[in-house]
Amino acid sequence: MNLEQYNNWQKFRESTSTSISPKEVKMIAEYYADVFNRKYWKPCTCNKKKYQQWIKELNDHFLSIEKPTE
């Protein structure tokens, strides 16, 4: 996770919204692919469990790393 992604994810985590915007859906899919070295794939937004799983995994990763300096 680079500095920009780290800052964006921190801001995303601070949100109190119970839904995700199309922009956030794209961000989640992009970050998941990048962080976990997967092919970019954007599941249907009707598949809420997949996004919940990805958000949890990205949160776990976010909490396990130090803030990047660059």
N, CA, C and O atoms as a CHARMM CRD file, in Angstrom:
* protein
*
  280
    1    1 MET  N      0.86400  -1.16900   0.00000 PROA 1      0.00000
    2    1 MET  CA     0.00000   0.00000   0.00000 PROA 1      0.00000
    3    1 MET  C      0.90700   1.22600   0.00000 PROA 1      0.00000
    4    1 MET  O      1.72300   1.41500   0.90200 PROA 1      0.00000
    5    2 ASN  N      0.74600   2.05000  -1.02700 PROA 2      0.00000
    6    2 ASN  CA     1.56600   3.25900  -1.08000 PROA 2      0.00000
    7    2 ASN  C      0.92800   4.36200  -0.22300 PROA 2      0.00000
    8    2 ASN  O     -0.15600   4.17500   0.32900 PROA 2      0.00000
    9    3 LEU  N      1.59700   5.49400  -0.11900 PROA 3      0.00000
   10    3 LEU  CA     1.13800   6.57600   0.75200 PROA 3      0.00000
   11    3 LEU  C     -0.24200   7.08600   0.34400 PROA 3      0.00000
   12    3 LEU  O     -1.09300   7.31300   1.20400 PROA 3      0.00000
   13    4 GLU  N     -0.47000   7.26600  -0.94300 PROA 4      0.00000
   14    4 GLU  CA    -1.77500   7.75100  -1.41000 PROA 4      0.00000
   15    4 GLU  C     -2.88200   6.75400  -1.03700 PROA 4      0.00000
   16    4 GLU  O     -3.93500   7.14600  -0.53500 PROA 4      0.00000
   17    5 GLN  N     -2.63400   5.48200  -1.28400 PROA 5      0.00000
   18    5 GLN  CA    -3.61900   4.45400  -0.93900 PROA 5      0.00000
   19    5 GLN  C     -3.84800   4.42700   0.57500 PROA 5      0.00000
   20    5 GLN  O     -4.98300   4.32500   1.03800 PROA 5      0.00000
   21    6 TYR  N     -2.77100   4.51900   1.32500 PROA 6      0.00000
   22    6 TYR  CA    -2.87400   4.51000   2.78500 PROA 6      0.00000
   23    6 TYR  C     -3.76700   5.66200   3.26600 PROA 6      0.00000
   24    6 TYR  O     -4.67200   5.46300   4.07700 PROA 6      0.00000
   25    7 ASN  N     -3.49700   6.86200   2.75600 PROA 7      0.00000
   26    7 ASN  CA    -4.28500   8.02800   3.16200 PROA 7      0.00000
   27    7 ASN  C     -5.74000   7.90600   2.73400 PROA 7      0.00000
   28    7 ASN  O     -6.64300   8.25100   3.49600 PROA 7      0.00000
   29    8 ASN  N     -5.97400   7.41600   1.51700 PROA 8      0.00000
   30    8 ASN  CA    -7.34100   7.23200   1.04400 PROA 8      0.00000
   31    8 ASN  C     -8.08200   6.18700   1.88000 PROA 8      0.00000
   32    8 ASN  O     -9.25800   6.35200   2.20400 PROA 8      0.00000
   33    9 TRP  N     -7.37500   5.11400   2.22000 PROA 9      0.00000
   34    9 TRP  CA    -8.01800   4.05600   3.02100 PROA 9      0.00000
   35    9 TRP  C     -8.31200   4.55500   4.43000 PROA 9      0.00000
   36    9 TRP  O     -9.34500   4.21700   5.00800 PROA 9      0.00000
   37   10 GLN  N     -7.42100   5.34500   4.97400 PROA 10     0.00000
   38   10 GLN  CA    -7.64400   5.92700   6.29700 PROA 10     0.00000
   39   10 GLN  C     -8.90500   6.79900   6.27000 PROA 10     0.00000
   40   10 GLN  O     -9.73400   6.73100   7.17700 PROA 10     0.00000
   41   11 LYS  N     -9.03800   7.60400   5.23700 PROA 11     0.00000
   42   11 LYS  CA   -10.21600   8.45600   5.09000 PROA 11     0.00000
   43   11 LYS  C    -11.47800   7.60600   4.91200 PROA 11     0.00000
   44   11 LYS  O    -12.52100   7.92100   5.48500 PROA 11     0.00000
   45   12 PHE  N    -11.38900   6.53300   4.12400 PROA 12     0.00000
   46   12 PHE  CA   -12.51400   5.62800   3.91200 PROA 12     0.00000
   47   12 PHE  C    -12.94600   5.00400   5.24400 PROA 12     0.00000
   48   12 PHE  O    -14.13900   4.89400   5.52400 PROA 12     0.00000
   49   13 ARG  N    -11.97700   4.59900   6.05500 PROA 13     0.00000
   50   13 ARG  CA   -12.28400   3.96800   7.34600 PROA 13     0.00000
   51   13 ARG  C    -12.96500   4.93900   8.31200 PROA 13     0.00000
   52   13 ARG  O    -13.73000   4.51700   9.17800 PROA 13     0.00000
   53   14 GLU  N    -12.69400   6.21800   8.16700 PROA 14     0.00000
   54   14 GLU  CA   -13.27800   7.21600   9.05600 PROA 14     0.00000
   55   14 GLU  C    -14.72800   7.54100   8.70900 PROA 14     0.00000
   56   14 GLU  O    -15.43700   8.15300   9.50800 PROA 14     0.00000
   57   15 SER  N    -15.16000   7.14000   7.54400 PROA 15     0.00000
   58   15 SER  CA   -16.52700   7.41200   7.10000 PROA 15     0.00000
   59   15 SER  C    -17.52900   6.67200   7.98100 PROA 15     0.00000
   60   15 SER  O    -17.27000   5.55800   8.43600 PROA 15     0.00000
   61   16 THR  N    -18.66200   7.30100   8.21000 PROA 16     0.00000
   62   16 THR  CA   -19.72200   6.67300   9.00200 PROA 16     0.00000
   63   16 THR  C    -20.87600   6.19500   8.12100 PROA 16     0.00000
   64   16 THR  O    -21.90400   5.74000   8.62300 PROA 16     0.00000
   65   17 SER  N    -20.69800   6.30000   6.82900 PROA 17     0.00000
   66   17 SER  CA   -21.73700   5.86700   5.89700 PROA 17     0.00000
   67   17 SER  C    -21.91100   4.35500   5.94900 PROA 17     0.00000
   68   17 SER  O    -20.95800   3.61600   6.19700 PROA 17     0.00000
   69   18 THR  N    -23.13400   3.90700   5.71200 PROA 18     0.00000
   70   18 THR  CA   -23.41000   2.46400   5.71000 PROA 18     0.00000
   71   18 THR  C    -23.45800   1.90100   4.29500 PROA 18     0.00000
   72   18 THR  O    -23.70600   0.71100   4.10400 PROA 18     0.00000
   73   19 SER  N    -23.22300   2.75000   3.31400 PROA 19     0.00000
   74   19 SER  CA   -23.19500   2.28300   1.92100 PROA 19     0.00000
   75   19 SER  C    -21.91700   2.78600   1.26600 PROA 19     0.00000
   76   19 SER  O    -21.26900   3.71100   1.75600 PROA 19     0.00000
   77   20 ILE  N    -21.56800   2.15400   0.14600 PROA 20     0.00000
   78   20 ILE  CA   -20.36600   2.58800  -0.56800 PROA 20     0.00000
   79   20 ILE  C    -20.75900   3.13700  -1.93400 PROA 20     0.00000
   80   20 ILE  O    -21.65600   2.62000  -2.60000 PROA 20     0.00000
   81   21 SER  N    -20.07500   4.17700  -2.32300 PROA 21     0.00000
   82   21 SER  CA   -20.34200   4.84100  -3.59300 PROA 21     0.00000
   83   21 SER  C    -19.67400   4.06100  -4.72800 PROA 21     0.00000
   84   21 SER  O    -18.80200   3.23100  -4.47500 PROA 21     0.00000
   85   22 PRO  N    -20.07600   4.32100  -5.97800 PROA 22     0.00000
   86   22 PRO  CA   -19.40000   3.67500  -7.10800 PROA 22     0.00000
   87   22 PRO  C    -17.88700   3.95900  -7.12000 PROA 22     0.00000
   88   22 PRO  O    -17.09600   3.09100  -7.48700 PROA 22     0.00000
   89   23 LYS  N    -17.49800   5.15600  -6.72600 PROA 23     0.00000
   90   23 LYS  CA   -16.07700   5.50300  -6.65800 PROA 23     0.00000
   91   23 LYS  C    -15.36500   4.64700  -5.61200 PROA 23     0.00000
   92   23 LYS  O    -14.24100   4.19700  -5.83100 PROA 23     0.00000
   93   24 GLU  N    -16.02400   4.42600  -4.47800 PROA 24     0.00000
   94   24 GLU  CA   -15.43300   3.59900  -3.42800 PROA 24     0.00000
   95   24 GLU  C    -15.36400   2.12500  -3.84000 PROA 24     0.00000
   96   24 GLU  O    -14.41800   1.42200  -3.48500 PROA 24     0.00000
   97   25 VAL  N    -16.36900   1.66300  -4.58900 PROA 25     0.00000
   98   25 VAL  CA   -16.35900   0.28800  -5.09900 PROA 25     0.00000
   99   25 VAL  C    -15.12600   0.07500  -5.95900 PROA 25     0.00000
  100   25 VAL  O    -14.42500  -0.92700  -5.81900 PROA 25     0.00000
  101   26 LYS  N    -14.86500   1.02300  -6.84800 PROA 26     0.00000
  102   26 LYS  CA   -13.69100   0.93700  -7.71900 PROA 26     0.00000
  103   26 LYS  C    -12.40200   0.96400  -6.89200 PROA 26     0.00000
  104   26 LYS  O    -11.47500   0.19500  -7.14900 PROA 26     0.00000
  105   27 MET  N    -12.35400   1.84900  -5.90700 PROA 27     0.00000
  106   27 MET  CA   -11.16700   1.96000  -5.05800 PROA 27     0.00000
  107   27 MET  C    -10.91900   0.64700  -4.31000 PROA 27     0.00000
  108   27 MET  O     -9.78100   0.18000  -4.25700 PROA 27     0.00000
  109   28 ILE  N    -11.94100   0.05700  -3.74500 PROA 28     0.00000
  110   28 ILE  CA   -11.80500  -1.20400  -3.00800 PROA 28     0.00000
  111   28 ILE  C    -11.24800  -2.28400  -3.92700 PROA 28     0.00000
  112   28 ILE  O    -10.31200  -2.99400  -3.56100 PROA 28     0.00000
  113   29 ALA  N    -11.82400  -2.41000  -5.12200 PROA 29     0.00000
  114   29 ALA  CA   -11.37500  -3.43900  -6.07300 PROA 29     0.00000
  115   29 ALA  C     -9.92600  -3.19300  -6.50700 PROA 29     0.00000
  116   29 ALA  O     -9.13900  -4.13400  -6.60100 PROA 29     0.00000
  117   30 GLU  N     -9.57600  -1.93500  -6.76900 PROA 30     0.00000
  118   30 GLU  CA    -8.20500  -1.60900  -7.18000 PROA 30     0.00000
  119   30 GLU  C     -7.20400  -1.89500  -6.06400 PROA 30     0.00000
  120   30 GLU  O     -6.15900  -2.50100  -6.30200 PROA 30     0.00000
  121   31 TYR  N     -7.52300  -1.46000  -4.85300 PROA 31     0.00000
  122   31 TYR  CA    -6.60900  -1.65500  -3.72800 PROA 31     0.00000
  123   31 TYR  C     -6.47200  -3.13400  -3.40100 PROA 31     0.00000
  124   31 TYR  O     -5.37500  -3.60400  -3.10100 PROA 31     0.00000
  125   32 TYR  N     -7.56700  -3.86300  -3.45800 PROA 32     0.00000
  126   32 TYR  CA    -7.51100  -5.29400  -3.17200 PROA 32     0.00000
  127   32 TYR  C     -6.58700  -5.99600  -4.17400 PROA 32     0.00000
  128   32 TYR  O     -5.74800  -6.81200  -3.79400 PROA 32     0.00000
  129   33 ALA  N     -6.75500  -5.66700  -5.44600 PROA 33     0.00000
  130   33 ALA  CA    -5.91400  -6.27100  -6.48300 PROA 33     0.00000
  131   33 ALA  C     -4.44600  -5.91500  -6.26300 PROA 33     0.00000
  132   33 ALA  O     -3.57200  -6.77300  -6.39600 PROA 33     0.00000
  133   34 ASP  N     -4.17600  -4.67200  -5.93200 PROA 34     0.00000
  134   34 ASP  CA    -2.80000  -4.21900  -5.74400 PROA 34     0.00000
  135   34 ASP  C     -2.17100  -4.82000  -4.48800 PROA 34     0.00000
  136   34 ASP  O     -1.07200  -5.37100  -4.54700 PROA 34     0.00000
  137   35 VAL  N     -2.85200  -4.71900  -3.37200 PROA 35     0.00000
  138   35 VAL  CA    -2.29200  -5.16500  -2.09300 PROA 35     0.00000
  139   35 VAL  C     -2.07500  -6.67600  -2.06600 PROA 35     0.00000
  140   35 VAL  O     -1.06600  -7.15000  -1.54500 PROA 35     0.00000
  141   36 PHE  N     -3.01800  -7.43100  -2.62700 PROA 36     0.00000
  142   36 PHE  CA    -2.94100  -8.88300  -2.54700 PROA 36     0.00000
  143   36 PHE  C     -2.48000  -9.52900  -3.85900 PROA 36     0.00000
  144   36 PHE  O     -2.60500 -10.73800  -4.05200 PROA 36     0.00000
  145   37 ASN  N     -1.94600  -8.69500  -4.74900 PROA 37     0.00000
  146   37 ASN  CA    -1.37400  -9.16000  -6.01200 PROA 37     0.00000
  147   37 ASN  C     -2.34800 -10.05400  -6.78700 PROA 37     0.00000
  148   37 ASN  O     -2.01300 -11.16500  -7.20000 PROA 37     0.00000
  149   38 ARG  N     -3.54800  -9.53500  -6.96600 PROA 38     0.00000
  150   38 ARG  CA    -4.59000 -10.25100  -7.68900 PROA 38     0.00000
  151   38 ARG  C     -4.92300  -9.48200  -8.96500 PROA 38     0.00000
  152   38 ARG  O     -4.59200  -8.30400  -9.09700 PROA 38     0.00000
  153   39 LYS  N     -5.57000 -10.15000  -9.88400 PROA 39     0.00000
  154   39 LYS  CA    -6.05400  -9.49600 -11.09000 PROA 39     0.00000
  155   39 LYS  C     -7.22500  -8.58700 -10.69800 PROA 39     0.00000
  156   39 LYS  O     -8.07700  -8.96900  -9.89600 PROA 39     0.00000
  157   40 TYR  N     -7.25400  -7.37700 -11.27600 PROA 40     0.00000
  158   40 TYR  CA    -8.34800  -6.44800 -10.98400 PROA 40     0.00000
  159   40 TYR  C     -9.67000  -7.06600 -11.41100 PROA 40     0.00000
  160   40 TYR  O     -9.82200  -7.52500 -12.54300 PROA 40     0.00000
  161   41 TRP  N    -10.61300  -7.07000 -10.49600 PROA 41     0.00000
  162   41 TRP  CA   -11.94400  -7.60600 -10.74500 PROA 41     0.00000
  163   41 TRP  C    -12.91000  -6.84600  -9.86200 PROA 41     0.00000
  164   41 TRP  O    -12.66000  -6.65800  -8.67100 PROA 41     0.00000
  165   42 LYS  N    -14.01300  -6.40900 -10.44700 PROA 42     0.00000
  166   42 LYS  CA   -15.01300  -5.65800  -9.69300 PROA 42     0.00000
  167   42 LYS  C    -16.29900  -6.48200  -9.64400 PROA 42     0.00000
  168   42 LYS  O    -17.06900  -6.48900 -10.60400 PROA 42     0.00000
  169   43 PRO  N    -16.53300  -7.17800  -8.52500 PROA 43     0.00000
  170   43 PRO  CA   -17.74700  -7.98600  -8.40900 PROA 43     0.00000
  171   43 PRO  C    -19.00100  -7.10800  -8.47400 PROA 43     0.00000
  172   43 PRO  O    -18.94200  -5.90200  -8.23800 PROA 43     0.00000
  173   44 CYS  N    -20.09700  -7.71400  -8.78700 PROA 44     0.00000
  174   44 CYS  CA   -21.38100  -7.01900  -8.78700 PROA 44     0.00000
  175   44 CYS  C    -21.61500  -6.42600  -7.40300 PROA 44     0.00000
  176   44 CYS  O    -21.33500  -7.07200  -6.39300 PROA 44     0.00000
  177   45 THR  N    -22.11900  -5.22200  -7.35500 PROA 45     0.00000
  178   45 THR  CA   -22.37100  -4.59100  -6.05700 PROA 45     0.00000
  179   45 THR  C    -23.52000  -5.27200  -5.31100 PROA 45     0.00000
  180   45 THR  O    -23.75400  -4.99100  -4.13500 PROA 45     0.00000
  181   46 CYS  N    -24.22600  -6.15600  -5.99000 PROA 46     0.00000
  182   46 CYS  CA   -25.26400  -6.93000  -5.30300 PROA 46     0.00000
  183   46 CYS  C    -24.62800  -7.97200  -4.38900 PROA 46     0.00000
  184   46 CYS  O    -25.29600  -8.53300  -3.52000 PROA 46     0.00000
  185   47 ASN  N    -23.33100  -8.23100  -4.58600 PROA 47     0.00000
  186   47 ASN  CA   -22.59600  -9.20400  -3.78900 PROA 47     0.00000
  187   47 ASN  C    -21.94200  -8.48900  -2.59600 PROA 47     0.00000
  188   47 ASN  O    -20.72400  -8.31600  -2.55000 PROA 47     0.00000
  189   48 LYS  N    -22.76600  -8.08900  -1.65500 PROA 48     0.00000
  190   48 LYS  CA   -22.27300  -7.31200  -0.51500 PROA 48     0.00000
  191   48 LYS  C    -21.27800  -8.08800   0.34300 PROA 48     0.00000
  192   48 LYS  O    -20.36200  -7.49600   0.91500 PROA 48     0.00000
  193   49 LYS  N    -21.44800  -9.40200   0.43700 PROA 49     0.00000
  194   49 LYS  CA   -20.53300 -10.20600   1.25400 PROA 49     0.00000
  195   49 LYS  C    -19.11000 -10.14800   0.72700 PROA 49     0.00000
  196   49 LYS  O    -18.16400 -10.11400   1.51400 PROA 49     0.00000
  197   50 LYS  N    -18.93900 -10.13700  -0.59800 PROA 50     0.00000
  198   50 LYS  CA   -17.60000 -10.07500  -1.19300 PROA 50     0.00000
  199   50 LYS  C    -16.93100  -8.75600  -0.82100 PROA 50     0.00000
  200   50 LYS  O    -15.76100  -8.74000  -0.44000 PROA 50     0.00000
  201   51 TYR  N    -17.66300  -7.65500  -0.93000 PROA 51     0.00000
  202   51 TYR  CA   -17.08400  -6.35700  -0.57300 PROA 51     0.00000
  203   51 TYR  C    -16.79600  -6.26800   0.92100 PROA 51     0.00000
  204   51 TYR  O    -15.78200  -5.69500   1.31900 PROA 51     0.00000
  205   52 GLN  N    -17.67100  -6.82600   1.75100 PROA 52     0.00000
  206   52 GLN  CA   -17.42000  -6.84300   3.19000 PROA 52     0.00000
  207   52 GLN  C    -16.14900  -7.62200   3.50400 PROA 52     0.00000
  208   52 GLN  O    -15.35600  -7.21400   4.35200 PROA 52     0.00000
  209   53 GLN  N    -15.96000  -8.74100   2.82000 PROA 53     0.00000
  210   53 GLN  CA   -14.76100  -9.56000   3.00800 PROA 53     0.00000
  211   53 GLN  C    -13.51500  -8.77800   2.58800 PROA 53     0.00000
  212   53 GLN  O    -12.51800  -8.74800   3.31000 PROA 53     0.00000
  213   54 TRP  N    -13.58200  -8.14700   1.41500 PROA 54     0.00000
  214   54 TRP  CA   -12.43100  -7.37900   0.92700 PROA 54     0.00000
  215   54 TRP  C    -12.10800  -6.22000   1.86100 PROA 54     0.00000
  216   54 TRP  O    -10.93700  -5.96200   2.14100 PROA 54     0.00000
  217   55 ILE  N    -13.13000  -5.51900   2.34500 PROA 55     0.00000
  218   55 ILE  CA   -12.90800  -4.39400   3.25700 PROA 55     0.00000
  219   55 ILE  C    -12.24500  -4.89700   4.53500 PROA 55     0.00000
  220   55 ILE  O    -11.31300  -4.26900   5.03700 PROA 55     0.00000
  221   56 LYS  N    -12.71400  -6.01600   5.06000 PROA 56     0.00000
  222   56 LYS  CA   -12.11200  -6.59100   6.26900 PROA 56     0.00000
  223   56 LYS  C    -10.64200  -6.93000   6.02400 PROA 56     0.00000
  224   56 LYS  O     -9.78300  -6.60800   6.84500 PROA 56     0.00000
  225   57 GLU  N    -10.35500  -7.57700   4.89900 PROA 57     0.00000
  226   57 GLU  CA    -8.97400  -7.95300   4.59700 PROA 57     0.00000
  227   57 GLU  C     -8.08800  -6.72000   4.40200 PROA 57     0.00000
  228   57 GLU  O     -6.94100  -6.69800   4.84900 PROA 57     0.00000
  229   58 LEU  N     -8.62300  -5.70100   3.73600 PROA 58     0.00000
  230   58 LEU  CA    -7.85200  -4.46200   3.55400 PROA 58     0.00000
  231   58 LEU  C     -7.65200  -3.75100   4.88900 PROA 58     0.00000
  232   58 LEU  O     -6.58700  -3.18600   5.13400 PROA 58     0.00000
  233   59 ASN  N     -8.66500  -3.77400   5.75300 PROA 59     0.00000
  234   59 ASN  CA    -8.51500  -3.18900   7.08700 PROA 59     0.00000
  235   59 ASN  C     -7.44300  -3.91800   7.88100 PROA 59     0.00000
  236   59 ASN  O     -6.61600  -3.28500   8.53700 PROA 59     0.00000
  237   60 ASP  N     -7.45200  -5.24600   7.82700 PROA 60     0.00000
  238   60 ASP  CA    -6.43700  -6.03800   8.53400 PROA 60     0.00000
  239   60 ASP  C     -5.03400  -5.67900   8.02800 PROA 60     0.00000
  240   60 ASP  O     -4.10100  -5.51300   8.81300 PROA 60     0.00000
  241   61 HSD  N     -4.90700  -5.56300   6.71300 PROA 61     0.00000
  242   61 HSD  CA    -3.61800  -5.18400   6.12500 PROA 61     0.00000
  243   61 HSD  C     -3.22500  -3.77600   6.57600 PROA 61     0.00000
  244   61 HSD  O     -2.09000  -3.54800   6.99300 PROA 61     0.00000
  245   62 PHE  N     -4.15900  -2.84300   6.49300 PROA 62     0.00000
  246   62 PHE  CA    -3.93000  -1.44900   6.87400 PROA 62     0.00000
  247   62 PHE  C     -3.41100  -1.36900   8.31600 PROA 62     0.00000
  248   62 PHE  O     -2.47600  -0.62600   8.61100 PROA 62     0.00000
  249   63 LEU  N     -4.03100  -2.14000   9.19500 PROA 63     0.00000
  250   63 LEU  CA    -3.64100  -2.09000  10.60900 PROA 63     0.00000
  251   63 LEU  C     -2.31800  -2.78800  10.87600 PROA 63     0.00000
  252   63 LEU  O     -1.69600  -2.56200  11.91300 PROA 63     0.00000
  253   64 SER  N     -1.88300  -3.63100   9.95300 PROA 64     0.00000
  254   64 SER  CA    -0.65100  -4.39900  10.17600 PROA 64     0.00000
  255   64 SER  C      0.60200  -3.69900   9.64000 PROA 64     0.00000
  256   64 SER  O      1.71700  -4.17200   9.86100 PROA 64     0.00000
  257   65 ILE  N      0.42500  -2.58600   8.94400 PROA 65     0.00000
  258   65 ILE  CA     1.58000  -1.91100   8.34700 PROA 65     0.00000
  259   65 ILE  C      1.77300  -0.52900   8.97400 PROA 65     0.00000
  260   65 ILE  O      0.86500   0.02700   9.59100 PROA 65     0.00000
  261   66 GLU  N      2.95600  -0.00500   8.80100 PROA 66     0.00000
  262   66 GLU  CA     3.23400   1.36600   9.20100 PROA 66     0.00000
  263   66 GLU  C      2.89200   2.27800   8.03900 PROA 66     0.00000
  264   66 GLU  O      2.88400   1.84800   6.88600 PROA 66     0.00000
  265   67 LYS  N      2.60900   3.53100   8.34100 PROA 67     0.00000
  266   67 LYS  CA     2.29700   4.49100   7.28500 PROA 67     0.00000
  267   67 LYS  C      3.51600   4.65600   6.37400 PROA 67     0.00000
  268   67 LYS  O      4.61100   4.96100   6.84700 PROA 67     0.00000
  269   68 PRO  N      3.32100   4.45300   5.06200 PROA 68     0.00000
  270   68 PRO  CA     4.45000   4.64300   4.12100 PROA 68     0.00000
  271   68 PRO  C      4.94800   6.07400   4.14200 PROA 68     0.00000
  272   68 PRO  O      4.19100   6.99800   4.43800 PROA 68     0.00000
  273   69 THR  N      6.20600   6.25400   3.83300 PROA 69     0.00000
  274   69 THR  CA     6.79300   7.59800   3.84100 PROA 69     0.00000
  275   69 THR  C      6.78900   8.23700   2.46000 PROA 69     0.00000
  276   69 THR  O      6.95400   9.45200   2.34700 PROA 69     0.00000
  277   70 GLU  N      6.60800   7.45600   1.41900 PROA 70     0.00000
  278   70 GLU  CA     6.61600   8.01900   0.06000 PROA 70     0.00000
  279   70 GLU  C      5.30900   7.76000  -0.61400 PROA 70     0.00000
  280   70 GLU  O      5.11900   8.15500  -1.76500 PROA 70     0.00000
